[in-house]
C-alpha cells in the first residue's frame, strides 16, 4: 500500500494583505449573527475580479491545481460537480483560509464551551492543520463548485475525519440574476423534538457566508443545547454558478 499523500508545501501564515482585509470585518456583528441564527454574511469579501479569477480556475489545464473531481450524481450528493484544491493552495484560497481562521477560532471555542465539548482550537490555522496532519488528515479540503441548469446540492455536513473545525466559509463567485438564476444556499437546523427549520441565505457576487459545519449551541430555558446543522444548494434554473468553499480542517 502506498504512503498517505503529504502536502507539497507547508501551510503558512496569511500574508499581511489578507490579514488586513480580515481585520476590517465587523466580527462582533458576525459573532452575534452566528449566535442567533448559525450563519453570518460577510458582504463584498472578494472583488468581482477576484471572483472571476477563482471561478476561472475550474477549467484549469494545470493538473497540480486540484487533487480530485467529484461528480455529485455518481454519489447521490445531488447534481453538479466540484473539485478539491491541491497543496499548495492558490494564493487567494490560502490567504482567506489563514486570515479568517484566527477570528473564527475564539467563536468556535465559545461554542464548544457552551456545548460541553472539551476540544479547543489554537489561535493560528497552521497549528490546527498540524494537529490534523498528525492524525493522518493530510488532504486539503478547500474546493471549487460548479453548477449548471438543473444542478443542486443535497443537504449535507462536511466532516472529513476526527478533527473538525466547526465553522466554514463559502464565497459566491457568480452574480445572481446575471450569471444564474435559482441556486440559493439553504441551511437547515434540527432541534431536539422539533421539526427541521430551513433558511435561504441571499448572497451577491463576492459575498461570503460563515456557517456551522455540523452543530451549534442554542440557548434554551435550561441552558445551551446542541442543534444539528446541514447545508445545500437549491436547483439552479439557468446559467452557471461557481462557489469557493473554505473548510478549515483537512481530510483523511
Residue, then its C-alpha position, 0 to 999 in steps of 0.5 A: x500500500x502506498x504512503x498517505x499523500x503529504x502536502x507539497x508545501x507547508x501551510x503558512x501564515x496569511x500574508x499581511x494583505x489578507x490579514x488586513x482585509x480580515x481585520x476590517x470585518x465587523x466580527x462582533x456583528x458576525x459573532x452575534x449573527x452566528x449566535x442567533x441564527x448559525x450563519x453570518x454574511x460577510x458582504x463584498x469579501x472578494x472583488x468581482x475580479x477576484x471572483x472571476x479569477x477563482x471561478x476561472x480556475x475550474x477549467x484549469x489545464x494545470x493538473x497540480x491545481x486540484x487533487x480530485x473531481x467529484x461528480x455529485x450524481x455518481x454519489x447521490x450528493x445531488x447534481x453538479x460537480x466540484x473539485x478539491x484544491x491541491x497543496x499548495x493552495x492558490x494564493x487567494x484560497x490560502x490567504x482567506x483560509x489563514x486570515x479568517x481562521x484566527x477570528x473564527x477560532x475564539x467563536x468556535x471555542x465559545x461554542x464548544x464551551x457552551x456545548x460541553x465539548x472539551x476540544x479547543x482550537x489554537x489561535x493560528x490555522x497552521x497549528x490546527x492543520x498540524x494537529x490534523x496532519x498528525x492524525x493522518x488528515x493530510x488532504x486539503x479540503x478547500x474546493x471549487x463548485x460548479x453548477x449548471x441548469x438543473x444542478x443542486x446540492x443535497x443537504x449535507x455536513x462536511x466532516x472529513x475525519x476526527x478533527x473538525x473545525x466547526x465553522x466554514x466559509x463559502x464565497x459566491x463567485x457568480x452574480x445572481x440574476x446575471x450569471x444564474x438564476x435559482x441556486x440559493x444556499x439553504x441551511x437547515x437546523x434540527x432541534x431536539x423534538x422539533x421539526x427541521x427549520x430551513x433558511x435561504x441565505x441571499x448572497x451577491x457576487x463576492x459575498x461570503x457566508x460563515x456557517x456551522x459545519x455540523x452543530x451549534x449551541x442554542x440557548x434554551x430555558x435550561x441552558x445551551x443545547x446542541x442543534x444539528x446543522x446541514x447545508x445545500x444548494x437549491x436547483x439552479x434554473x439557468x446559467x452557471x454558478x461557481x462557489x469557493x468553499x473554505x473548510x478549515x480542517x483537512x481530510x483523511 
